[in-house]
């Protein structure tokens, strides 16, 4: 158990309110142990550092990283806990038929749900940050808070790794992503098609007319709805930043101020808002070269070609698995530095229904 000490309250800037009555605060076990063994000269010093860590850790969790869109796109499921090493899930497909039968028939056709089982590995992602004794002493002396940028940098590093795994997984670590993963991953079975006029002509949107681009978009969202027998209704289109800007900045025709994207959302059954278009940095040049018959080539960063992904997004179709979210562990003294180790347990993306994802390939710009 930690020890309880008297201390002044602090304001939102971590400044002591010495004009107010002192309050009782409990030092954590880690900090109280450091006070007991002389690492800190007094309870007051230990309490200062404890308060700083609590403030810094809360701040690092609040920092937003809008350019890392993996978590924004999909729901995160945190079931499982710290101790699990693998997650098993099923990727489902529905099948069945009904026939005209005789009154006493015994061999009725059956409807059923088929599913293939997948196991994904839960991996530990970790990093650390620290403060020297001198940094702590100087901060306490002048009543200034410790710099929180170290904690923010470690959190940023963690989120960058998570974001990369959400999109592309890790084949060697059996982590499934949206676009890639180990052999046999459901993401690799998602449908792929060529956009109109692509094969043999290397037609990027920058080289197409507005009418041709609108046809591409219409064909793409219609294809999922038709191919899945109306089971999946596309609700998002994922594309590169450049391609979304093209849709926003290109007029529908020479005689109107309406852009391609405005006209499309006003006239489409499924995509009815510009917010359903998601521009994603990671989608820049990741698609295979559709012009030379390599539609089944691997989708990966820097493949060199463009495309779009149509998706029926929802937690029942695909979701992120993070059984143990990122945490800061108790402080440790190493030499003349106080080190705070951080880690989380991450398992990638469950693609429960691959038919809810459809990639459409175009070429490179001429």
VOBA-1610 file (N, C-alpha, C; in pm, whole numbers, padded with zeros to 5 digits, always signed):
BEGIN
Unk+00084-00120+00000Unk+00000+00000+00000Unk+00087+00125+00000Unk+00040+00230-00066Unk+00112+00356-00064Unk+00095+00427+00070Unk+00167+00535+00087Unk+00156+00613+00210Unk+00080+00742+00183Unk+00011+00792+00286Unk-00067+00914+00272Unk+00012+01032+00326Unk+00011+01143+00251Unk+00083+01263+00290Unk-00007+01383+00272Unk+00026+01492+00339Unk-00046+01617+00325Unk+00019+01701+00215Unk-00063+01766+00133Unk-00009+01847+00024Unk-00108+01955-00014Unk-00056+02058-00080Unk-00143+02163-00133Unk-00213+02112-00259Unk-00335+02156-00280Unk-00404+02128-00405Unk-00333+02201-00519Unk-00359+02160-00642Unk-00297+02224-00758Unk-00406+02264-00856Unk-00375+02365-00939Unk-00471+02408-01040Unk-00446+02335-01171Unk-00516+02379-01277Unk-00503+02309-01406Unk-00366+02322-01468Unk-00283+02414-01418Unk-00147+02432-01468Unk-00043+02366-01377Unk-00090+02284-01284Unk-00002+02215-01190Unk+00067+02311-01093Unk+00008+02425-01066Unk+00063+02521-00971Unk-00006+02500-00835Unk+00075+02493-00727Unk+00021+02469-00594Unk-00065+02588-00548Unk-00179+02556-00489Unk-00271+02657-00436Unk-00243+02672-00286Unk-00139+02748-00254Unk-00094+02759-00116Unk-00185+02845-00029Unk-00281+02913-00090Unk-00376+02992-00013Unk-00497+02911+00030Unk-00498+02781-00006Unk-00607+02693+00031Unk-00558+02585+00127Unk-00647+02524+00205Unk-00607+02421+00301Unk-00540+02303+00231Unk-00447+02240+00300Unk-00380+02121+00246Unk-00477+02004+00243Unk-00452+01911+00151Unk-00537+01793+00137Unk-00452+01668+00156Unk-00517+01558+00182Unk-00447+01431+00201Unk-00439+01357+00068Unk-00318+01315+00032Unk-00294+01246-00094Unk-00217+01118-00066Unk-00248+01012-00141Unk-00177+00885-00123Unk-00075+00867-00234Unk+00052+00846-00195Unk+00156+00816-00291Unk+00138+00673-00342Unk+00164+00651-00469Unk+00157+00515-00522Unk+00267+00431-00459Unk+00252+00300-00470Unk+00352+00209-00413Unk+00490+00236-00472Unk+00496+00258-00603Unk+00626+00279-00668Unk+00694+00405-00616Unk+00620+00515-00606Unk+00678+00641-00561Unk+00712+00635-00413Unk+00621+00577-00331Unk+00649+00570-00188Unk+00771+00483-00159Unk+00793+00379-00241Unk+00912+00295-00224Unk+01038+00375-00255Unk+01031+00462-00356Unk+01147+00544-00389Unk+01177+00646-00279Unk+01071+00699-00217Unk+01091+00790-00104Unk+01156+00716+00011Unk+01107+00593+00036Unk+01157+00515+00149Unk+01304+00479+00134Unk+01347+00453+00010Unk+01489+00413-00007Unk+01580+00531-00037Unk+01527+00652-00027Unk+01611+00770-00041Unk+01626+00822-00181Unk+01555+00764-00279Unk+01562+00816-00415Unk+01515+00961-00419Unk+01404+00987-00350Unk+01358+01124-00328Unk+01387+01161-00184Unk+01428+01285-00162Unk+01467+01326-00028Unk+01347+01338+00065Unk+01230+01375+00012Unk+01113+01396+00095Unk+00988+01345+00026Unk+00881+01333+00107Unk+00751+01298+00049Unk+00708+01403-00052Unk+00742+01527-00023Unk+00702+01637-00110Unk+00758+01620-00250Unk+00885+01581-00259Unk+00946+01558-00391Unk+00880+01441-00462Unk+00855+01334-00386Unk+00789+01218-00447Unk+00650+01251-00496Unk+00577+01332-00418Unk+00442+01369-00457Unk+00444+01458-00581Unk+00542+01548-00589Unk+00554+01633-00708Unk+00569+01547-00833Unk+00659+01449-00828Unk+00682+01365-00945Unk+00558+01281-00978Unk+00493+01230-00874Unk+00372+01150-00897Unk+00265+01234-00967Unk+00245+01357-00920Unk+00146+01444-00982Unk+00182+01473-01128Unk+00310+01497-01151Unk+00354+01525-01288Unk+00323+01408-01380Unk+00353+01286-01334Unk+00328+01169-01418Unk+00179+01152-01445Unk+00097+01172-01344Unk-00047+01158-01363Unk-00097+01259-01467Unk-00047+01380-01458Unk-00089+01484-01553Unk-00037+01452-01693Unk+00089+01413-01703Unk+00150+01384-01833Unk+00081+01266-01900Unk+00054+01161-01824Unk-00008+01043-01882Unk-00149+01075-01931Unk-00223+01154-01854Unk-00357+01194-01899Unk-00350+01278-02025Unk-00251+01366-02030Unk-00234+01453-02148Unk-00200+01371-02271Unk-00112+01273-02256Unk-00070+01194-02372Unk-00186+01113-02428Unk-00281+01074-02343Unk-00398+01002-02392Unk-00494+01094-02465Unk-00494+01222-02429Unk-00585+01317-02491Unk-00538+01370-02626Unk-00409+01354-02656Unk-00355+01407-02780Unk-00420+01337-02899Unk-00464+01412-02998Unk-00529+01356-03116Unk-00433+01357-03234Unk-00445+01255-03318Unk-00359+01244-03435Unk-00448+01225-03558Unk-00503+01333-03611Unk-00604+01321-03716Unk-00554+01260-03846Unk-00422+01260-03869Unk-00373+01204-03994Unk-00357+01053-03988Unk-00371+00992-03868Unk-00368+00847-03854Unk-00513+00799-03848Unk-00565+00755-03962Unk-00710+00736-03973Unk-00758+00595-03946Unk-00666+00503-03921Unk-00708+00365-03901Unk-00814+00350-03794Unk-00792+00413-03678Unk-00888+00402-03568Unk-01017+00478-03597Unk-01010+00583-03679Unk-01129+00658-03713Unk-01222+00579-03805Unk-01164+00494-03888Unk-01242+00424-03989Unk-01318+00305-03933Unk-01259+00233-03837Unk-01317+00110-03787Unk-01339+00116-03636Unk-01433+00037-03588Unk-01457+00023-03445Unk-01348-00062-03382Unk-01305-00025-03261Unk-01206-00103-03188Unk-01273-00187-03082Unk-01245-00317-03083Unk-01296-00410-02983Unk-01183-00444-02887Unk-01205-00426-02755Unk-01099-00447-02656Unk-01124-00569-02568Unk-01210-00660-02610Unk-01236-00780-02532Unk-01113-00870-02529Unk-01098-00944-02420Unk-00991-01043-02413Unk-00897-01023-02297Unk-00846-00902-02283Unk-00757-00875-02171Unk-00610-00895-02204Unk-00527-00862-02108Unk-00382-00858-02127Unk-00321-00995-02153Unk-00378-01101-02097Unk-00310-01230-02099Unk-00328-01315-02222Unk-00421-01282-02312Unk-00445-01371-02425Unk-00336-01356-02531Unk-00305-01465-02597Unk-00199-01465-02699Unk-00251-01484-02840Unk-00379-01518-02854Unk-00436-01537-02988Unk-00586-01514-02981Unk-00643-01476-03093Unk-00787-01457-03106Unk-00834-01539-03225Unk-00937-01619-03205Unk-00993-01700-03312Unk-01130-01644-03350Unk-01150-01624-03479Unk-01279-01576-03525Unk-01316-01646-03655Unk-01439-01634-03696Unk-01486-01698-03819Unk-01525-01593-03922Unk-01490-01620-04044Unk-01531-01538-04158Unk-01645-01613-04226Unk-01762-01548-04233Unk-01885-01618-04269Unk-01930-01593-04413Unk-02003-01695-04464Unk-02071-01684-04592Unk-02205-01757-04577Unk-02312-01701-04632Unk-02443-01763-04625Unk-02471-01838-04754Unk-02535-01955-04741Unk-02571-02030-04860Unk-02699-02111-04831Unk-02764-02159-04935Unk-02884-02239-04918Unk-02975-02227-05037Unk-03068-02322-05049Unk-03163-02318-05158Unk-03294-02383-05114Unk-03399-02349-05180Unk-03530-02409-05153Unk-03581-02468-05283Unk-03640-02588-05273Unk-03687-02659-05392Unk-03833-02696-05376Unk-03900-02722-05486Unk-04035-02777-05484Unk-04022-02925-05451Unk-04094-02968-05349Unk-04074-03106-05300Unk-04206-03181-05298Unk-04196-03314-05289Unk-04314-03398-05273Unk-04362-03391-05128Unk-04487-03424-05105Unk-04545-03411-04972Unk-04474-03495-04868Unk-04420-03613-04907Unk-04354-03701-04811Unk-04202-03700-04825Unk-04147-03597-04883Unk-04003-03592-04907Unk-03926-03589-04774Unk-03810-03656-04776Unk-03725-03659-04655Unk-03589-03598-04678Unk-03560-03562-04800Unk-03426-03509-04833Unk-03436-03361-04869Unk-03491-03281-04780Unk-03510-03139-04807Unk-03377-03067-04817Unk-03363-02975-04915Unk-03240-02895-04921Unk-03230-02806-04799Unk-03111-02785-04754Unk-03088-02715-04627Unk-03020-02579-04650Unk-03064-02483-04572Unk-02994-02356-04566Unk-02895-02360-04451Unk-02782-02300-04468Unk-02680-02307-04364Unk-02589-02185-04374Unk-02503-02172-04275Unk-02401-02068-04274Unk-02265-02137-04275Unk-02184-02106-04373Unk-02050-02163-04378Unk-01951-02060-04326Unk-01852-02105-04259Unk-01752-02014-04206Unk-01617-02081-04195Unk-01514-02004-04220Unk-01379-02054-04204Unk-01317-01989-04082Unk-01247-02068-04004Unk-01192-02020-03879Unk-01050-01965-03900Unk-01024-01852-03838Unk-00892-01788-03846Unk-00843-01758-03705Unk-00715-01776-03685Unk-00653-01737-03558Unk-00552-01625-03586Unk-00567-01515-03513Unk-00473-01405-03528Unk-00395-01390-03398Unk-00270-01356-03412Unk-00181-01347-03297Unk-00193-01212-03228Unk-00194-01215-03095Unk-00192-01092-03017Unk-00046-01060-02986Unk-00001-00944-03026Unk+00139-00904-03008Unk+00150-00787-02911Unk+00262-00778-02845Unk+00290-00668-02754Unk+00364-00558-02828Unk+00312-00436-02820Unk+00378-00319-02876Unk+00424-00231-02760Unk+00550-00198-02753Unk+00599-00124-02637Unk+00700-00016-02670Unk+00712+00082-02582Unk+00813+00186-02590Unk+00828+00247-02450Unk+00908+00351-02437Unk+00934+00409-02306Unk+00977+00555-02320Unk+00965+00628-02209Unk+01019+00763-02201Unk+01071+00784-02060Unk+01147+00891-02036Unk+01203+00911-01904Unk+01245+01055-01877Unk+01273+01082-01749Unk+01318+01214-01704Unk+01438+01195-01612Unk+01538+01278-01631Unk+01656+01271-01544Unk+01624+01335-01410Unk+01706+01303-01310Unk+01689+01365-01179Unk+01702+01517-01189Unk+01792+01564-01275Unk+01812+01707-01290Unk+01687+01775-01347Unk+01621+01712-01445Unk+01499+01768-01502Unk+01390+01782-01396Unk+01378+01681-01311Unk+01276+01683-01207Unk+01306+01791-01104Unk+01434+01798-01061Unk+01474+01897-00960Unk+01454+02039-01012Unk+01491+02062-01138Unk+01477+02195-01196Unk+01330+02235-01209Unk+01246+02141-01248Unk+01104+02170-01263Unk+01041+02203-01128Unk+01079+02129-01025Unk+01022+02154-00893Unk+01072+02288-00836Unk+01195+02319-00864Unk+01255+02441-00809Unk+01181+02565-00857Unk+01144+02568-00985Unk+01079+02686-01042Unk+00929+02671-01052Unk+00876+02558-01003Unk+00732+02536-01005Unk+00673+02517-01143Unk+00755+02465-01237Unk+00707+02442-01373Unk+00678+02294-01394Unk+00577+02262-01474Unk+00548+02120-01501Unk+00658+02057-01587Unk+00674+01926-01572Unk+00766+01854-01659Unk+00715+01857-01803Unk+00807+01852-01895Unk+00772+01852-02037Unk+00697+01722-02071Unk+00576+01736-02125Unk+00496+01618-02159Unk+00523+01566-02299Unk+00611+01635-02374Unk+00631+01596-02513Unk+00695+01459-02528Unk+00773+01417-02426Unk+00832+01282-02434Unk+00722+01176-02432Unk+00626+01192-02341Unk+00516+01096-02335Unk+00432+01102-02462Unk+00411+01222-02514Unk+00333+01237-02637Unk+00404+01170-02755Unk+00538+01179-02756Unk+00615+01118-02865Unk+00602+00966-02861Unk+00605+00907-02740Unk+00592+00762-02731Unk+00452+00717-02771Unk+00353+00795-02730Unk+00216+00760-02769Unk+00199+00770-02920Unk+00257+00874-02978Unk+00251+00891-03123Unk+00316+00772-03193Unk+00431+00729-03142Unk+00501+00615-03200Unk+00415+00490-03196Unk+00349+00468-03083Unk+00260+00352-03069Unk+00146+00359-03171Unk+00084+00476-03181Unk-00030+00490-03272Unk+00011+00477-03419Unk+00131+00522-03452Unk+00179+00505-03589Unk+00194+00357-03623Unk+00247+00279-03529Unk+00262+00135-03553Unk+00126+00068-03564Unk+00034+00104-03475Unk-00102+00049-03481Unk-00167+00084-03614Unk-00153+00207-03658Unk-00213+00251-03784Unk-00159+00170-03901Unk-00029+00149-03902Unk+00032+00070-04010Unk-00021-00074-04010Unk-00038-00132-03891Unk-00088-00268-03882Unk-00236-00276-03920Unk-00313-00174-03891Unk-00454-00174-03928Unk-00468-00183-04080Unk-00387-00109-04152Unk-00399-00110-04297Unk-00331-00230-04363Unk-00212-00266-04317Unk-00134-00366-04391Unk-00096-00489-04311Unk-00130-00494-04182Unk-00102-00612-04104Unk+00047-00643-04096Unk+00077-00767-04062Unk+00215-00815-04058Unk+00213-00964-04085Unk+00253-01001-04206Unk+00248-01142-04245Unk+00333-01229-04154Unk+00453-01181-04118Unk+00543-01262-04036Unk+00494-01279-03893Unk+00408-01188-03847Unk+00355-01196-03711Unk+00208-01241-03706Unk+00154-01285-03819Unk+00017-01334-03828Unk-00084-01229-03783Unk-00060-01105-03820Unk-00154-00997-03791Unk-00223-00957-03921Unk-00356-00958-03920Unk-00433-00926-04039Unk-00460-00777-04046Unk-00445-00719-04164Unk-00481-00580-04188Unk-00598-00572-04284Unk-00637-00450-04319Unk-00747-00431-04414Unk-00704-00470-04555Unk-00581-00437-04590Unk-00534-00459-04726Unk-00434-00573-04741Unk-00382-00621-04632Unk-00277-00723-04643Unk-00273-00805-04515Unk-00190-00907-04515Unk-00177-00995-04401Unk-00112-01124-04442Unk-00112-01225-04353Unk-00050-01354-04387Unk-00129-01426-04496Unk-00067-01524-04558Unk-00132-01601-04663Unk-00264-01660-04612Unk-00368-01645-04693Unk-00499-01697-04657Unk-00585-01604-04574Unk-00534-01487-04538Unk-00613-01393-04459Unk-00737-01351-04536Unk-00850-01333-04468Unk-00973-01293-04538Unk-00957-01166-04621Unk-00874-01073-04575Unk-00855-00949-04650Unk-00804-00976-04791Unk-00731-01085-04808Unk-00675-01117-04939Unk-00780-01176-05033Unk-00897-01211-04980Unk-01003-01268-05064Unk-01105-01164-05107Unk-01088-01038-05064Unk-01181-00933-05104Unk-01182-00919-05256Unk-01297-00890-05312Unk-01311-00880-05457Unk-01226-00767-05514Unk-01178-00788-05635Unk-01105-00686-05709Unk-01162-00675-05849Unk-01175-00553-05896Unk-01227-00530-06030Unk-01152-00413-06093Unk-01158-00407-06225Unk-01099-00295-06297Unk-01203-00186-06316Unk-01162-00063-06299Unk-01250+00048-06334Unk-01262+00055-06486Unk-01370+00110-06533Unk-01397+00112-06676Unk-01286+00181-06753Unk-01252+00124-06867Unk-01152+00185-06954Unk-01011+00173-06902Unk-00989+00089-06800Unk-00855+00081-06742Unk-00766-00017-06817Unk-00816-00137-06840Unk-00732-00240-06898Unk-00676-00197-07033Unk-00546-00199-07044Unk-00478-00169-07169Unk-00460-00022-07198Unk-00527+00066-07120Unk-00518+00208-07150Unk-00456+00289-07037Unk-00438+00225-06921Unk-00371+00292-06808Unk-00439+00423-06773Unk-00570+00418-06753Unk-00648+00540-06735Unk-00666+00574-06588Unk-00596+00675-06544Unk-00613+00733-06411Unk-00723+00838-06419Unk-00784+00870-06303Unk-00890+00971-06305Unk-00841+01105-06360Unk-00715+01138-06338Unk-00663+01265-06390Unk-00668+01270-06542Unk-00679+01153-06606Unk-00681+01146-06751Unk-00820+01116-06807Unk-00922+01113-06720Unk-01057+01081-06763Unk-01147+01204-06761Unk-01256+01194-06832Unk-01356+01301-06831Unk-01439+01290-06703Unk-01504+01399-06659Unk-01593+01391-06543Unk-01701+01283-06560Unk-01757+01270-06679Unk-01860+01168-06700Unk-01804+01028-06679Unk-01680+01005-06722Unk-01619+00874-06704Unk-01590+00846-06557Unk-01550+00948-06483Unk-01524+00930-06340Unk-01654+00899-06266Unk-01761+00969-06300Unk-01891+00942-06238Unk-01936+00799-06269Unk-01911+00755-06390Unk-01944+00616-06426Unk-01864+00518-06340Unk-01735+00547-06318Unk-01653+00461-06232Unk-01713+00450-06092Unk-01748+00563-06035Unk-01804+00564-05900Unk-01938+00491-05894Unk-02022+00516-05992Unk-02153+00451-05995Unk-02139+00301-06011Unk-02053+00258-06103Unk-02031+00115-06126Unk-01976+00048-05999Unk-01888+00119-05928Unk-01823+00059-05811Unk-01922+00031-05699Unk-02006+00130-05664Unk-02101+00108-05555Unk-02212+00013-05596Unk-02248+00014-05724Unk-02352-00076-05772Unk-02304-00220-05772Unk-02177-00241-05803Unk-02122-00376-05814Unk-02134-00452-05682Unk-02100-00388-05570Unk-02111-00458-05441Unk-02255-00498-05413Unk-02349-00407-05436Unk-02490-00432-05407Unk-02544-00546-05494Unk-02505-00547-05621Unk-02553-00650-05714Unk-02484-00783-05687Unk-02351-00781-05674Unk-02275-00905-05658Unk-02310-00980-05530Unk-02350-00907-05425Unk-02385-00974-05299Unk-02536-00994-05286Unk-02609-00983-05397Unk-02754-01003-05397Unk-02824-00911-05297Unk-02780-00786-05292Unk-02836-00682-05206Unk-02806-00704-05057Unk-02715-00796-05028Unk-02682-00823-04887Unk-02603-00709-04827Unk-02509-00651-04904Unk-02426-00542-04854Unk-02455-00415-04932Unk-02483-00310-04856Unk-02506-00177-04913Unk-02383-00092-04884Unk-02307-00054-04987Unk-02185+00023-04963Unk-02217+00156-04897Unk-02140+00191-04793Unk-02165+00318-04723Unk-02042+00407-04716Unk-01929+00363-04771Unk-01809+00446-04774Unk-01726+00415-04898Unk-01655+00516-04945Unk-01555+00498-05051Unk-01423+00550-04997Unk-01322+00465-04995Unk-01188+00502-04948Unk-01099+00528-05069Unk-01025+00635-05063Unk-00939+00672-05176Unk-00824+00759-05127Unk-00730+00785-05214Unk-00615+00868-05177Unk-00655+01013-05163Unk-00572+01089-05096Unk-00598+01232-05077Unk-00605+01303-05212Unk-00514+01269-05301Unk-00511+01334-05432Unk-00640+01308-05510Unk-00687+01185-05508Unk-00807+01153-05585Unk-00932+01219-05527Unk-00941+01232-05395Unk-01055+01303-05338Unk-01051+01450-05374Unk-00932+01509-05371Unk-00921+01650-05411Unk-00964+01669-05556Unk-00931+01573-05640Unk-00973+01581-05780Unk-01126+01584-05790Unk-01193+01501-05711Unk-01340+01498-05713Unk-01399+01630-05665Unk-01335+01690-05565Unk-01385+01817-05511Unk-01360+01934-05606Unk-01247+01931-05674Unk-01202+02049-05748Unk-01230+02045-05898Unk-01286+01936-05946Unk-01315+01925-06089Unk-01464+01946-06113Unk-01502+02043-06197Unk-01645+02066-06223Unk-01708+01951-06301Unk-01837+01933-06278Unk-01912+01827-06349Unk-01908+01851-06499Unk-01913+01976-06540Unk-01905+02011-06682Unk-01857+02154-06693Unk-01834+02197-06814Unk-01785+02333-06836Unk-01893+02438-06813Unk-02017+02395-06801Unk-02127+02491-06788Unk-02187+02496-06648Unk-02120+02437-06550Unk-02174+02435-06414Unk-02062+02451-06312Unk-02101+02504-06195Unk-02007+02514-06084Unk-02012+02392-05993Unk-02100+02300-06022Unk-02113+02179-05940Unk-01993+02088-05965Unk-01928+02043-05858Unk-01813+01954-05872Unk-01860+01810-05895Unk-01766+01726-05933Unk-01798+01585-05956Unk-01859+01522-05831Unk-01797+01548-05717Unk-01843+01483-05593Unk-01980+01534-05552Unk-02005+01662-05572Unk-02137+01716-05538Unk-02246+01652-05624Unk-02220+01642-05753Unk-02318+01582-05843Unk-02342+01436-05807Unk-02235+01364-05775Unk-02248+01222-05745Unk-02332+01197-05621Unk-02305+01268-05510Unk-02380+01243-05386Unk-02526+01286-05399Unk-02553+01380-05489Unk-02691+01423-05510Unk-02772+01323-05592Unk-02702+01231-05659Unk-02770+01142-05753Unk-02742+00995-05728Unk-02686+00961-05612Unk-02654+00822-05585Unk-02738+00768-05471Unk-02771+00641-05478Unk-02858+00577-05379Unk-02785+00545-05250Unk-02655+00516-05257Unk-02582+00466-05142Unk-02493+00573-05078Unk-02417+00643-05158Unk-02326+00746-05108Unk-02396+00880-05126Unk-02451+00932-05017Unk-02535+01051-05025Unk-02474+01172-04955Unk-02351+01158-04906Unk-02283+01268-04838Unk-02134+01264-04871Unk-02074+01381-04882Unk-01930+01386-04910Unk-01851+01327-04794Unk-01911+01323-04674Unk-01842+01265-04558Unk-01823+01115-04571Unk-01894+01052-04663Unk-01879+00908-04685Unk-01758+00876-04772Unk-01694+00979-04827Unk-01566+00963-04894Unk-01455+00981-04791Unk-01365+00885-04778Unk-01259+00891-04679Unk-01123+00899-04750Unk-01057+01015-04739Unk-00925+01028-04800Unk-00820+00981-04701Unk-00737+00888-04746Unk-00644+00817-04658Unk-00504+00822-04717Unk-00410+00872-04640Unk-00272+00883-04688Unk-00217+00748-04733Unk-00250+00643-04659Unk-00193+00511-04687Unk-00239+00452-04820Unk-00342+00508-04880Unk-00393+00452-05005Unk-00324+00509-05128Unk-00227+00596-05107Unk-00153+00652-05219Unk-00066+00544-05284Unk-00098+00509-05409Unk-00014+00419-05490Unk+00007+00281-05428Unk-00099+00223-05370Unk-00082+00089-05310Unk-00141-00023-05397Unk-00216+00013-05501Unk-00289-00089-05576Unk-00200-00154-05682Unk-00232-00277-05723Unk-00152-00345-05826Unk-00168-00277-05962Unk-00082-00314-06053Unk-00087-00262-06190Unk-00195-00338-06266Unk-00309-00273-06284Unk-00422-00339-06347Unk-00410-00345-06499Unk-00314-00278-06555Unk-00310-00264-06701Unk-00236-00379-06770Unk-00167-00460-06694Unk-00092-00569-06757Unk-00137-00704-06704Unk-00264-00711-06659Unk-00320-00838-06618Unk-00274-00889-06484Unk-00229-00800-06395Unk-00179-00845-06264Unk-00275-00806-06153Unk-00404-00821-06177Unk-00505-00779-06081Unk-00491-00853-05949Unk-00436-00973-05949Unk-00422-01052-05827Unk-00290-01029-05756Unk-00210-00936-05805Unk-00086-00905-05735Unk-00117-00847-05597Unk-00017-00851-05512Unk-00034-00807-05375Unk-00056-00656-05366Unk-00153-00617-05282Unk-00171-00475-05250Unk-00071-00440-05141Unk+00011-00342-05166Unk+00114-00308-05068Unk+00159-00163-05090Unk+00221-00102-04987Unk+00269+00036-05002Unk+00365+00049-05119Unk+00353+00159-05192Unk+00443+00193-05301Unk+00436+00096-05418Unk+00321+00029-05435Unk+00306-00056-05552Unk+00304+00027-05679Unk+00263+00153-05667Unk+00278+00245-05779Unk+00152+00281-05853Unk+00039+00219-05819Unk-00082+00243-05897Unk-00197+00286-05806Unk-00299+00341-05867Unk-00410+00399-05792Unk-00534+00309-05798Unk-00629+00340-05709Unk-00754+00267-05705Unk-00843+00325-05597Unk-00960+00265-05578Unk-01050+00303-05471Unk-01101+00176-05404Unk-01146+00188-05281Unk-01206+00076-05210Unk-01348+00114-05169Unk-01443+00031-05208Unk-01582+00049-05168Unk-01608-00047-05053Unk-01673+00003-04946Unk-01686-00079-04826Unk-01823-00061-04762Unk-01878-00171-04714Unk-01996-00167-04628Unk-01943-00175-04485Unk-01913-00060-04429Unk-01844-00053-04301Unk-01941-00079-04187Unk-01894-00155-04088Unk-01975-00186-03971Unk-01903-00287-03886Unk-01928-00284-03755Unk-01855-00372-03664Unk-01884-00520-03688Unk-01998-00554-03752Unk-02027-00693-03784Unk-01954-00740-03908Unk-01895-00648-03983Unk-01823-00684-04105Unk-01672-00686-04086Unk-01618-00585-04019Unk-01475-00583-03987Unk-01453-00487-03871Unk-01352-00519-03789Unk-01326-00440-03670Unk-01181-00460-03625Unk-01131-00362-03551Unk-00996-00367-03494Unk-01002-00445-03363Unk-00900-00528-03337Unk-00892-00599-03210Unk-00768-00551-03133Unk-00792-00495-03016Unk-00687-00448-02926Unk-00723-00495-02784Unk-00685-00619-02748Unk-00729-00675-02621Unk-00683-00599-02497Unk-00572-00527-02508Unk-00521-00452-02392Unk-00468-00319-02442Unk-00547-00210-02429Unk-00503-00080-02480Unk-00377-00029-02411Unk-00314+00064-02475Unk-00186+00125-02432Unk-00193+00177-02288Unk-00092+00141-02209Unk-00085+00186-02069Unk+00057+00232-02036Unk+00068+00315-01932Unk+00196+00354-01874Unk+00220+00269-01751Unk+00333+00200-01743Unk+00364+00117-01629Unk+00427+00201-01517Unk+00437+00147-01395Unk+00497+00223-01285Unk+00640+00267-01316Unk+00679+00382-01263Unk+00810+00440-01289Unk+00922+00353-01231Unk+01035+00347-01300Unk+01153+00274-01254Unk+01274+00367-01257Unk+01360+00352-01158Unk+01484+00430-01155Unk+01594+00349-01221Unk+01653+00405-01328Unk+01763+00341-01397Unk+01878+00440-01405Unk+01981+00418-01321Unk+02091+00512-01316Unk+02044+00644-01261Unk+02058+00750-01340Unk+02014+00882-01299Unk+01886+00925-01370Unk+01814+00828-01425Unk+01692+00861-01499Unk+01575+00780-01445Unk+01461+00843-01440Unk+01336+00775-01408Unk+01270+00735-01540Unk+01252+00606-01560Unk+01200+00554-01687Unk+01058+00503-01668Unk+00972+00536-01764Unk+00835+00489-01764Unk+00814+00404-01889Unk+00796+00276-01870Unk+00771+00185-01981Unk+00622+00186-02015Unk+00593+00173-02143Unk+00454+00176-02191Unk+00433+00061-02288Unk+00314+00004-02285Unk+00287-00100-02384Unk+00138-00128-02398Unk+00105-00196-02507Unk-00032-00240-02532Unk-00026-00374-02603Unk-00140-00440-02610Unk-00150-00570-02678Unk-00246-00553-02796Unk-00197-00585-02915Unk-00270-00554-03038Unk-00276-00678-03127Unk-00392-00695-03196Unk-00411-00816-03276Unk-00452-00789-03420Unk-00459-00663-03461Unk-00491-00634-03600Unk-00640-00622-03627Unk-00682-00661-03747Unk-00819-00642-03793Unk-00885-00777-03818Unk-01007-00792-03767Unk-01090-00908-03801Unk-01177-00872-03922Unk-01151-00937-04033Unk-01237-00918-04151Unk-01339-01030-04148Unk-01452-01005-04085Unk-01550-01109-04062Unk-01625-01143-04191Unk-01652-01041-04271Unk-01723-01063-04397Unk-01646-00995-04511Unk-01558-01069-04578Unk-01477-01008-04685Unk-01559-00951-04799Unk-01681-01001-04819Unk-01764-00950-04928Unk-01806-00806-04904Unk-01786-00756-04783Unk-01820-00617-04753Unk-01711-00521-04799Unk-01605-00574-04860Unk-01494-00493-04911Unk-01472-00526-05057Unk-01461-00422-05140Unk-01439-00444-05283Unk-01340-00338-05333Unk-01228-00384-05391Unk-01126-00293-05443Unk-01146-00274-05594Unk-01128-00151-05638Unk-01137-00119-05780Unk-01007-00054-05824Unk-00946-00110-05926Unk-00812-00070-05966Unk-00816+00022-06089Unk-00731+00123-06085Unk-00710+00208-06201Unk-00559+00207-06230Unk-00515+00285-06323Unk-00374+00288-06356Unk-00300+00404-06292Unk-00179+00425-06337Unk-00102+00541-06293Unk-00134+00658-06383Unk-00101+00780-06337Unk-00124+00898-06420Unk-00034+00892-06543Unk-00090+00936-06654Unk-00013+00935-06779Unk+00099+01036-06772
//
